[in-house]
Amino acid sequence: MRTVIRSGWEEVVDWDGTTRLLVYRIEADAFLKHMVRRIVGALVDVGMGRSAVDALAESFARAKLMPKATVAPPQGLVLECVTYPSPSAETLAPGMQVSE
């Protein structure tokens, strides 16, 4: 089970000011193998009219893969940031201390 915290598309103006890009950003507590590629592929399928929005919503609700969904290629997929929760005294090994 993974918890998606944020998910959405952003329209970005390219460096020359003329080309527009669509960037998909997702934040979660962890990712499954090919999870982001499958989500992006399914969203593109819906946007291109190859799948229905209802099918995507049902797939998410049932936590099942969409049948015949496109898997987006890995090119352009970037891991932007990894964050970890701050350690607490309860999560440290015995004898270790949290430094301020």
N, C-alpha and C positions, 0 to 999 in steps of 0.2 A: 504494500500500500504506500503510495506517495501522495503528499499534499502539495498541490499547486497553489502558490501564494499569489502570483501575478501571471497573466498571459494576455498578449495582445500584439497587434500590428502597429507600427509607427511609419509614417511617411517621412522620408528624409530627403532633403535636397542635396544633390551631389556637390562636390567641391567646385565645379564650374557653374553652379547655379541653374543649370538647365535640366539635368537628368534627375528624375525622381526615383527613389528606391523605396521598396517596402521592406521593412525590417521586422521580423517576428522576435519578440523577447518573452522569455518565460523564466520564472523564478519558482523553485520548488525546494522542498526539504531534501530531495534526492531524485535521481533519474534512473529509470530502467533502461536497459539496452535498446537503442533505437526509438526511445519514447518521443523525443522531440522531433525526429525525422518523420515518425508516423503521424504525429499531431499536425505538423506543417503540411505533409502530403494530403491528409484528410481535409484540412482547411482550404488548400489550393483546389482540391477536387470539388468542394462545395462552391468556391468562387468561380470556377470554370464551368459550373453547371453539370458536372459529371456525377455528383452525388447530391442528395437532398439534405437540407439543414436538419430536418427531423431525424434522418438516419444517423447523422453525427451526434445529435443530442441524445438519441437512444443508446448509441454506442457508449458514450460517456456515462450515462445513467446506469447501464448494465455492467460497466467496467469491462467491456469486451471489444476486441479489435473490429473495425469495420471490414466486412468482407470486400476483397478486391481493392482496398484502399491503396493509394500510391504511397510509397515511402520516398520522401525527399532525399536527394543525393547529399552526401556529407560535405561537398564543397560549399564553403561559405558558412558552415556551422562553426561557431566560435564559443568556447567556454570563456566568458568574460570575467567572472569573479567567483571565488569560493569563500564562503564565510563559515565560521564555526562559532558555536555558542561560547560565551565566556565561561571559563572553568569555575566551578564552585568547590567549596571544601568537600561536598558530598561526592563529587565525581573524580576527585584526585586519589591517587594511590596513597596508602598509609605513609605518613611521614612527610608528604609533600605539602607545600604551602602555596597559596595564591599570592603572587607579587602584584603590587599596585603600580 
